[in-house]
């Protein structure tokens, strides 16, 4: 890593990766990565497709298991947790999938009610309705409540996906390419939404993106990944002025 | 050559291990207090009610065709009056359970495989898992139990419709009253004919649900994998049905049924 590290070390690290490695057969995807996410910060991870960004955040939520290295979330070593402990940890982490991953057999309302009923075990319909209405207003889509996912545009699906994740009020958000495939206006709206979620709920976020506008709008700190390792770290301004041509090329 | 053989053997053991782990997750989640009753009832409706027309028509035609095929031979021996007995025992003991299970493997197992496979490919199962919900309990347990309960019921209904089909078939070339037909049909059917047949359909239903869920839940990447999951679900479930049937026949013979 040839860039100066810019992290507010006074804040508590909510995620800590140390020498993480992950391979699929002979394909070595993560080659010794180390990083920290500090409380309340937006950390943007950039890099070419296939460099292991999504694999890294899937390891964080326990969807994939690392081969080597240490992965701590809220101080707990993820790969040593029992199924029940992992489930409890996951409630504190939100994950926005690239496609939104809405349950396509359910309406928007049912999508939003699902985590409230199945995870928080709420049964009071009035309370559930209030939470659903509040979060839908938060993402600016109160009229979509009775629509099916197939009736929504790509941007709307991502907003509802974000709403479904945020309805559990997670402390950490992991965004997997939140603006990919969206027009510039919708991308800007999603970036503003990420910022408003950070301000409103004080979440710490890792945002994986190729979108420079999204990175500029949301990042407190940027990590650049290449071939399974982090090759640079800093603010957008610092990375734009990097001596390394490869890193500068991301910001052109 | 030896290396390819070693790899194949390794894959077989890996697959067996994965299936064993999946089965363990299923059984561990059955006994949880927060059972998904609503989803279970919805799956019973989808598996049972939605399959009924296909299963019913099949059962009726099986009885009808068996009767028409048997009539010339039985007539040559002057044994036409044995047709109701022969058809009822054949249908109840063997033909309907196996044929209905194979039809359910084609309809239900592929449907479940494709549904869960597409949910896997579009990351819906991952989304459920990372939200802290329990996808095995919500998606897998409900579907397997629904199949385990509904396939025997569908088979019983197909048995009844098969006998109705036989009655219609016998009346094409002559007139037999319903009372006489069903009296003759049930005079030779004993509880020992029905019980093992129903019992094995419970296992058929479990195999249909389990294989569909396993193949769908473990789908690879891309839409091609969904088709492969649905296809291999049908093939594996059909194979399991034949194997279970062979074991059940041996067991029932050994137990004197």
Interface residues (C-beta under 8 A of the other chain):
Chain A: X61 X62 X63 X87 X88 X90 X91 X93 X95 X97 X98 X99 X101 X102 X103 X104 X114 X115 X118 X119 X121 X161 X164 X165 X168
Chain B: X34 X119 X122 X123 X124 X126 X127 X128 X129 X130 X131 X132 X133 X134 X138
